[in-house]
């Protein structure tokens, strides 16, 4: 009589075989030829969340969604019919909490002594975590392949084991051409041996290496890459591989260089723009000034004419009436003097205005500046004596002759002398110097030891009509006229406070080409 | 000595009048005034001056034109002095108080100075 193989096994709970099977983490079950559970271990009962006893006699249809159950049962029917074992099939099912689990299923047929199939035996192993890990790895693999960055994986000796398609795109070498070779095939020759040695030592010591490298493609062209090399360790913490991730930096470098260039260009343009702007501003100011001058000039000529005619009448009239005065009337005489002075003053103002605003025609002759300075001193000797000013002359002999308008330059000297004299109200020293400066230009200096010019006035000094003198003494055109006369001569007039006190006015006659030719 | 005959040509009558008063007061001059420059030639022919004083800027004709007209006719060698409001004394100094040989004097001018200049031009002072 064939012995029921189940009876061998089914010796009841708690007995030897049962407890062994219950100890297994894998699910273990036996079904009859109708696919009904005949035996289950505690793992499967636990999985299906039912007491073991309840499962006996049930089929998959009672436990799983029908479509799935039909699949299983079809499979089992096939197994029972053919006797062919089903080994290590991966199945994905939902557990009673609806969580998806992966199972590795093996099913074999059970035969009696006569070889008749009497049932099947199944073992399910939960491989969910395994599967998830597998899935992870697969994803990672896909990522490496798909990555836009070129990736090389070498072994610990530096031999290439794997490259991704991006590597081929970057370097031109296919995977076949580099696997088994050393990455030094990419060497460009742009780095010295010390560079590569340092790279190797860094990663060999387990550290990450980062840097820019210039490499050579298969076609010989050079490119720059940013590379990070990371050592990979095994569970024993030994370095087994290196992963190098590359980024083509050629474009970035070029863009960076372009940007720097653009920045430099921009900075330069900006400077040029500023300069142009300053020039334009200055030109505009000069134009406005010239226009003003023209208007003032025309105005001045008209005013001069209109004002001086009545002044002429006054002068003539005064002269006549004065002659008819009875003698010995000092007050009346004094009054006439005052009136005469007033006419002179009015005329002086008109003259200065005319002088300042009319275009000047220079009458140029060769002159010795020392002599001009000396002559001009004569013109102010009355004022000098009146205010008890001491004169110091420091004249250079044999100065090269300057082509100047004698009268105009004397006008400048007289103006500067008068300024100096007026600055020394209580007396003082007027120093007049002629010399040649370091560039060989002829210079005249007029210095006083008065109180100096207040800082607030320094800027306005040369402005027409700016005067610090009391009303009636200066019109404020003196320095402006003097400066413009010098400018007309191609020279310069500067006025500055001296550190030791007082003021020095400096007239510079710049060298002309003609003069340079004369020899010195 | 006979008074010198001075012809004064200036559109400003007040001025010419005062010149006449001042010059004739000295007893040494006889003055004829012309306020319309177009009448200058006729006046000169009538008065036969020994020196002519001319303003420069006048409506219609300037002093230069008037003098040119006089010179073009019988008054070729008549001494002349321009008396002008538009030149500065400084400007005149630059030109030694004359332009193209014609003496200038700037307005306003004191009678004494004017007289001195006239006598200089006439050849004595």
Interface residues (C-beta under 8 A of the other chain):
Chain A: X301 X304 X305 X307 X308 X309 X311 X312 X313 X314 X315 X316 X317 X318 X319 X320 X323 X340 X343 X347 X351 X354 X355 X363 X405 X407 X408 X411
Chain B: X12 X14 X15 X18 X19 X21 X22 X25 X57 X83 X85 X86 X88 X89 X90 X91 X93 X94 X95 X106 X107 X108 X109 X110 X111 X112
